[in-house]
């Protein structure tokens, strides 16, 4: 049954203006912390196979009124409108303040456009995700536009410049703060480094599958948890196993793991790491650290990907190192 869901309300919220998005020292952009999206809890945003995915949980009523205390110096006006077709999730969310605007349009769950515009500086940041193909980010200010493209959102966040990462993080924090992007990026970086030490994990997975039939219940549970956390590559491995060679307990647990992972709309660190493992920019960015182990793993992986170690002074200042990484990205930018 087709219905139109229209939910518009004006909220006046006291929020302080943040510093410029791309100052020399990156700082968080002021966000709509008390936004209608968080209050209504109608929209759940996930990242599946590196692409943004929206799910809508609609309340029993079609119209609501929400008001909050306000700070007259910095009011926020928000609106949320759903499309007419219940079978295809579409909505438009907007938030306006005296100095900036934010708009998010989603069509058929996977087609996205998120834009934040400064009414003071004229800066416009736009993230686009088509149904298929690369995602793109554009940063427009004054007469200059910088464009970024990536196969997935993880490629943009981990394999491009700090400007690109900061811009996407600020947009997604407004769209759905519970995504906790920075924490997830830290986990993915850690998984990339860890996985490089174990390039052939199937021997470990074989042991875990065997433990699914262990006599000890705790051992079976631990193996189950480890397989679930192993990411997409492990799911492909499990799907190829011959059920005839498995015991009943193993078959049952593997069926449940595969079914639940297929329904999951959020990438694990292991899945995200597998998606970006061959991206040169990701490994170049992993050199931007003072951790010797991470630098060592990144240099080793870059040697495998491009046949040589880029000339980067890892003992130099952070500013020098980032300039050299940016230069290397331009040189090896087509290697994905």
N, C-alpha and C positions, 0 to 999 in steps of 0.2 A: 504494500500500500504506500503510495507516494504522499509524503507530507512535507511541508516546508517548516523548518525549524528556524525561527528568528529570535535571536537573543541579543538585544542591544541595551547597554546600560552605560551611564557615565559615572566614573569613579574619580573622586578627588583624593589623591594619595600623596603623602609627604615624602618626596624622594629628592635626594641631593644630586646635583649635576656632577658627573664624573669628569676626569681629565680627558684630554684628547686620546683617541684610540691608539694611535701609533706614535706615542712619545718615544724618546730614546730609551727610557726605561719603561717597558710595557706595564700598563696599569689597567685595571678592570674598568670597563665602560659601565656607567650607571645603567642599571637595568630596572625593569618593571617588576620589582620583587613581589608586590602584592597583586599581581595581575589577575584578571578574570580567568585566565587559563588555569591558574593554580587554585583559585577559589572554587570554580565550578567543577573541576575534576572530570570534565567531560571528555578530554582528549588525552590519550596516552601515546607518547612518541617513542619509537624504538629504532634501532639500527640493525637491519638484517642483511647479511651478505654485503655489508658496506654501504647500504642505501637506506635513506630515511623512510620510515614506515609509520603511518598514523592509524590509530584505532580510536573509535569514538564510543564512549559509554554514555548513552543518552538517558536523561532522567525521565520519569513518567510524565512530567509536565513540559509544555513547550515554551512557556514564557516564565521568566523569573525576574525579580528585581533585587539588585544587590547594591548596598550603599556602604560607604566607609568614611571614617573621619578624614578630613582633608587639610592640606596645607595650601592656602590660597596662592602662594607664590609659585607653586609648581604642580598644578592639577594635572590629572591624567584622565583622558576620555577614551574608553575602550568599547569595542563592539565585536561580537562574535555571531556570525551568520552561517547556518548550515544549508547545503544545497537540497534540492527537492527529492533526490533519489536516494532512498534508504539503502539500496543495494550497492551504491558506489559512493564511498566516503568523500565528500567535498565540503570544504568550509573556508571562510575568510575571517581572519582575526586582524584587528587593527588597534593600535594604541597611539594616542597623540598627546604630547606635552608641549609646552610653549617653545621648547628649543629643539625637539626632535620628534620623528615619527617612526613607527614600526608597523610593518604589514607582513602577514603570512598567508599565502594562498596554497591550498592543498586540493588536488583533484585526483579522484580515483586512488586514494591512499598513497601513491608513490610519485606523483608529479607535484613538485614543490617549487615555490618561489618565496624567499624570505628577504625582506629589504629593510634596512635601517637608514634613515636620512636625517642629517643634521641641518636644521634650518638656520644655523648660525654660520658654520663653515662651508655649507654646501656639499659636504662629503656624503656619498651614497655608497653603501655596501650591499651587494646583492648576491645571494646564493641561489643557484638554480639546479634542480634535478629533474631531467626528463624521464619519461617512462623507461626508456632504454638509453644506453650510451653514457658518456662522461658527465660528471657533475662539473659545474663551473662557479667560480667566484670572481666578481669584479669589484674593484675599489676605485671609485671615481672621486677626485677632488680637484678643484680648480679646473685646469684644462688637461689634466693627465688622468689616464685610466690604466690600471694594472689588472691584467687578467690571469687567472689560474685555472687549470683543468686537471681533473683526476678521475681515474677509473671508478674510485669509490670515495666516500667521505674520509676514510682512513688514509688514502693516498694524499688527499689535500691537507689533512691535519698533521700527518707525520712526514710527508715527503716534500713539502714546499717551504716557503720562507716563514719566519716568525710572524710577519704581518698577516699572512694567510691564516695561520693557526689562530692568532688572536682574534681576527675578524669572525671566523666561524664559531669559535668558542663563545664570543659575546652574543651572536645571533641565537645559537642553540640554548644558551642559558636563559634567554627570554622565552624561546619556544617551549622549553621543558627543562627546568633547572635540575630535575631529578636524574637527568642523563649523566650528570657529574662527569663531564668530558675530561677535565684535567686528570682526575684520578684514573680514569680508564686509559688515557694515553700513557701514564706512568706504568700501568700494568702491562700494556702492550709492548712498550720498550723493554721491560724486564723479560717478557716472554720471548721476544726476538733474540735477546742475548742468550737466554737459557736454551732455546731451541737450537741455536747454532752449535752448542756443545753436544747436542744429541741429534745429528742430522738423519739418523735412521731409527726412529722410535718404535718400529713394529715389534722388535724383540721385547721391549717393555710392555707393549700392548698385549702381546701373546701371553705374558705372565699374568697380566690383569684379567684377561679372559679366562685363563685357567683357574684363577682365584675366585671367579664367579661360581665355581662348583666346589669351593673349599668346604670342609666340614664345619669350620668355625664361622658362625654367622657374622661376627665382626669383620673377618677377612673378606667375606663376600660383599658386605656393605662398603668397605673401604675401596675395593676394586671397582664397584659400581660407581662410586663418587669420582674416582680418578678417571674413569673412562668418560663420564659425562663432562668432565672439565678439560678433556684433551683436545677439543675443538673439531673443526670440520674434517680435517684429514683423517682423524680417528673414526669419524662417522662413516666415511667412505670405506675405510678398512673393515669396520664391523659389518657393513652391508654386503661385503664380498665374502664373508665367512660362509662355509657350507654348513647349514643347520643339521645335516645328517651326522656330522662329526662332533656335534655339541650335545651336552646333556640337557635335560629338560629345564633345569634351573638356569643354565647359560642362555638357552633360547628365549626363555621368558624375559629375563633381564635385558637382553640385547634388543628384543622387540620393543620393550618399554623405553629404553634409552633412545632408540632411533625415532620412535613415534613422538616422544616428548621434545627431542631436539628439532624435529621437523616443524613442530608447532611453535617453537621459540621464536620471538621476534626481536631478540637482542643478541648481538655478537659477543662471544666470549673473547677474552684476550688472545686465546690460542687461535680462534677463527680469524680475528683481525690480523694477527701476526702472519698467518699463512697467506692472507690476501696481499700483503705488502712486502713479503719477503724478498721479491725480485726487483724491488724499486730502488734504484741507486740513490735517489734523494733521501729516502728513509735512512739508509745507512750512513750517508754523509751527515745528516742531522744528528745521528747517534755519536758522532765525533765531538759534538759540541757539549762536552762534559769534562770534568776533572777526574772522573773515575777511570783508572787505568784499564780495568778488566773490560769495561764497555768499549773503550777506544780500541783495545786489542781485537775484540770480536768484530767490530765494525770494519777495521782495516782488513782483516782476514776475509770478510764477506765481500768487500769492495774488490779485493784482488780476484776473487772468483767471478764477480759480475763483469768487470771491465778490463781484467787482465793486467792491471797495474794498481799501485797505491797512489791516490791523488796527493799532490804536494801541498800538505797542510801542516803548519807548525803547531803541533799540539801543546807545546810548552809556551806558546805566546799568550798574549792577553786574550780575553774572551772576544773583544772587539775585532782583533786581528784574525782570530780563528773563524769568526762568523763571516768576515769578508772573504776569506779564502774558501770557505764552504760554499758561499754564494757563487763565487767564480767557478768552482768545480761543478756546481749544479748547472750552470749555463753550458759548460763543456760537455757534460754527460747527460744532459736533460732528455735526450731522446731514448736513453736506455731505460727500459721499464721491465 
